[in-house]
Amino acid sequence: MRCSSTAIRRRESDRDSDAANTVHHTLRLFRAVCRHLSLRADPCLAAIAPIRRVDLKAAEILKANGRLPVHPPPALLGAVPGVEVGDEFIYRIELAIVRLHRPPENGIDYDTVTGLATSIVVSDRFLDSWNVSDGLLSYIGMGGFGGRKVEPKDQKMEKGNLALKRSMDAKKPVRVIYGIRDFKRNTASVFFYDGLYIVEECKKVIGSNDCFLFEFQLRRMEGQRRCEKWETLFEKKKVWGWKQLRSACDSGKKVLAK
């Protein structure tokens, strides 16, 4: 018995709806636990030392109660069921919860089986070469930046960098998530999913620290809805500059409004 195209589309729509409901339910539950920990609503928690990272503690509680998988889920290539362009995430760990981007710190996630990149997280500090109208993104690879006690060094074509190169060669899409820093804590606290991009070019450049870096050129795939909130914020960055934007964030203005 053959199914009509209408029946197939209806079935696919139902699956998409179920996936979205699952994602939203999981995030609501996670955020509720975060609020619960933040407000210390449970008297049993009053004697415990203050929790600096309620997001990590909330994930730990949900895993212990079987509401989240204990082990990291396998990597997903392409779109993630239940996650749509423009979706916002309050904590970075939420990206891992919905399987959008699994590493807690690394900017590139990749599948160790296929060797292909699955997603990247872009900090607002590195968006000077991003063109909103053309959907172009210049992304600097991972590693080599150094730190307080670590000297900067040349980046290597390995791990996430190699995965992005393989995705370029295979012409496979990569998910792109943009992170907006919380200026008070100097960390990214809001994340926007901007959709699928294709890696078009990889070149070696010299960074400001005189070390070699890998610069990847990505182009947003056509036919996707626009992430208007992120585009609005990016335009404000160009007009205001980060000093004014920080002041607006600190004063509570709705800089993310459409």
Buried (B, 14 or more C-beta within 10 A) or exposed (E): EEEEEEEEEEEEEEEEEEBBEEBBEBBEBBBEBBEBBEEEEEEEEEEEEEBEEBBBBBBEBBEEEEEBEEEEEEBBBEBBBBBBBBBBBBBBBBBBBBBBBBBEEBBBBBBEEBEBBBBBBBBBEEBEEBEBEEBBBBBBBBBBBEEEEEEBEBBBEEBBBBBBBBBBEEEBBBBBBBBBBEBEEEEBBBBBBBBBBBBEEBEEEEBEBEBBBBBBBBBBEEEBEBBEBBBBBBEBBEEBEBEEBBEBBEEEEEBBEE
